[in-house]
Amino acid sequence: GSRAFESQPNVVLVICESFSMYKSSMSGNPLNSTPYFNQMCNEGIFFERCFSPSFGTARGIFATITGIPDVQLSIFSTQNEESVNQRTIINDFNGYDKFYFIGGRSQFNNFKGLVSNINNLHVYEEGSYKAQKLNVWGISDKNLFLEANDVLSKQDKPFFAIIQTADNHRPFDIPEEDKDFARDLITNEDLQKYGFESLKEYHAFAYTDYCIKKFMEAAKNSPHFNNTIFVFTGDHGVEGNATAIYPEAWTEQRLADEHVPLLFYAPALLSPQKRTETVSQIDILPTIAGMMQQPYLNTTLGRDVLDSNKKENAAFIVYHAPGWIGVVNDDYFFRKNIRFQK
C-alpha cells in the first residue's frame, strides 16, 4: 500500500537492454548474474511474469511509452511517421519536469521522434555528458546512470525520468575504468546449460547488475531518494536455452524472447510484494499513474495491474519473423500463425 502520495513522488523508469528474465538471478538461475537486483526485488513490488509484446528495443520502448504493442511488420512504429505520434500517460503528470537519458544518439531508430510525444522533454544523449563514449552505443551504462543521477539530484520540482541502457548488447564491451567489476569465470558447459552463449555475454549481463548497484548507491545519497519510485524493466528478453529454468514451452515457443523482470522500488513508499500473475510492458504507465493516485486518461491497451478489481491476467505477444501472434496468461500460451506477408 501507499503511504504518502500527496508528496508527489518522482518517477525514474529504467528500461534495461536485453534484461532477460531466465538469465537473471530472479528466475533462480544458478549462475546468479544479478544478485544486487535480485535483492532489490525482495524489497519492492516485483512481477516475475512480465512480457514485452515483441522482440526488439524500438518495439519495447514504443510499447512502454505509448502502451500500444508495435505490430508493424517490416519497420518499427517509431520509424513510421504515421504511427510515431501517440498519446502517452507521462503527459498526465502535471507539474512534473520530464527527462530522457540515453547513452548514445536519440536519432537511432527514431527514439527522438517517439519521446517527443512527451511535452517539454529534456533530452540527454551523446554529447550531453562529461564521460567519453565507450562504443557505438555511447557512454557506459554506469556513467549514464551516475550522470543522470547528478542531473536529477539538482531538481527542485517533481520529475518523471526515463533512463535507457545499452551495454548488455553486442559487442558486450565493459569499460577498462571499471576495475572493481568482478569478471567471474564460468565453464562453457555451465554457460550453455544455463542459457548463455558466451562468457562475454554473461559478463555484460552481470555488468548491468553492477551498474544498477552503482546507480542505487548514488541515488541513496541524493536528496530525492526517499520520495522517488524507481521502475525497472527490460526492453525485451533474449532467445536461448531456458530449459534449465522454465518448462520447455518457454524455449520452444520462444516466450523467453519477451520475458522480462518488472520491479517497482521505493522502500520508503511501497511495501514489498512478490507478484506471480502475467502482466505486460503496456501496463507499466497505467500502473505508475494508479500507484501515485494521479488522474490520467488511459488510451493504452494496458491497465493498472495493482488494481484489486482486475480480472484475467494476460499479455499479448507478436513474433514477427514466422508470423506468430498470441496471448500468454497465467497457465497457457495461445498462439496462432497468421503467416504475415512481409
Buried (B, 14 or more C-beta within 10 A) or exposed (E): EBEEBEBBBBBBBBBBBBBBBBBBBBBEBEBBBBEBBBEBBEBBBBBBBBBBBBBBBBBBBBBBBBBBBBBBEEEBBBBBEEBBEBBBBBBBBEEBBBBBBBBBBBEBBBBBBBBBBBEEBBBBBBEBBEBEBBBBBBBBBBBBBBBBBEBBBEBEEBBBBBBBBBBBBEEBBBBEEBEEBEEEEBEEEEBBBBBBEEBBBBBBBBBBBBBBBBBBEBBEEBEBBBBBBBBBBBBBBBBBBBBBBBEEBBBEBBBBBBBBBBBBBBBEBBEBEEBEBBBBBBBBBBBBBBBBEBEBEBEBBBBBBBEEEEEEBBBBBBBBEEBBBBBBBEEEBEBEEEEBEE
